């Protein structure tokens, strides 16, 4: 696989992960959903950044 294909796959996967995290937060954290949504967003940003750095290091 080349870098462009990996980038597309990781992008779709990270958006799917964010959607799943939002659904889990909505179902499990009824009292403090805002904290769960912020945590899911932070996890999404960290994962996306790490994947981007990893793809950038590939030759």
HUBELHU-V824328 format. One record per backbone hydrogen bond with DSSP energy under -0.5 kcal/mol. NH is the residue of the N-H (numbers start at 1). CO is the residue of the C=O. Records with the same first field share a line. If there is no record, write none. Layout:
NH->CO ; CO
//
This chain:
6->2
7->3
8->4
9->5
10->6
11->7
12->8
13->9
14->10
15->11
16->12
17->13
18->14
19->15
20->16
21->17
22->18
23->19
24->20
25->21
26->22
27->23
28->24
29->25
30->28
36->32
37->33
38->34
39->35
40->36
41->37
42->38
43->39
44->40
45->41
46->42
47->43
48->44
49->45
50->46
51->47
52->48
53->49
54->50
55->51
56->52
57->53
58->54 ; 55
//
